[in-house]
Amino acid sequence: MALDSAKKSEIAKQFGRGENDTGSPEVQIALLSNRITYLTEHLKTNKKDHSSRLGLLKLVGQRKRLMRYLKRKDYEKYMEVIKTLGIRDR
């Protein structure tokens, strides 16, 4: 299930740099984390859904790349995002 626009705008307001900011790495990481959480719960009940598992792995890789970029560019913002979202730092 895709996120509805109200949930997306709420995440964008919380993590974005401005009102309509959806492209910043912080917002993208938060949106991906939300989708990853949903897919993780889905896969707990549907263990044989291999196509969703592949999609989950792709999302995790994409989030990892965005987090690496954010860590390089703005370390303070990176630490704030991982603390807020509860993501582990290597």
N, C-alpha and C positions, 0 to 999 in steps of 0.2 A: 504494500500500500504506500502510495506517495504521500508526502507531507501536504497538508492543505495550506492555502496561502496565508491564513491567519497565523498558523504555527511558524511558517517561514518568516513572516514579517516580525513576529515576536522575537525569534532568534536573531534576526538582523538588527533589531533595535537594541538587544542586549549586548551583542558582540561587535556591532558595526561602528564605523567611525563617524557616520552621519545618519540622516533619516533614511535614505533609500540605498544605503551601502549594502550590496549583496556580493561584491566581487573581492573584497579584502580577504586575505588568508584566514583571518580569525573567524569570519562568518562562514566561509567554506568548510573549515575544520569543524565548526559547531554543527552545521547541517549534515555533514558526512557522519559525525558521531551519532546524531539522532537516527539516521538511516541504519547505521551499523548496529545500534542497540535494538532497533525493530527487527532486523534480520536475524540477529542472535537469538531473540526470543522465538521467532518463527522456526528457526532450525532446531530449537529444543523440542518442539512438538512434531516437526516433520523431518525426521532424521535422514530420510532417503531423498530429499530434495537437493540433488547435486548441482543443478543449475543456479539455485539461489546461493549455495555455498561458494560457487565460483564467483558470483557477483559480489558476495561479501568479501572475499579475498581481494578482489579488485578495488573495492572501496577502501579497505584497510591500507592497501598499498598507496592509493591516491592520497589518503589522509596522512600517511607517513611522509610522503614527499612534501606535502604542504607544510607539515610541522617542521621538517628539516629546513625548508626555506625560511619560515618565520623565525626559527631559532637563529639562523644566520643574520637576518635583517634587523630583528627587534627582540632581543633576548628577554627584556622585561615583559613585553606583551605575550611572548611565548609562555613564560612562567605563569602569568595570570590566566591564560587560556587553559593550560593543562590542569591548573589547580581548580578552576571553575568546573571543568568538564570531568574531572577525576580520571584523567589519562595518565598512565605511567610514563616517566621519563627514563630512558635507558640508563 
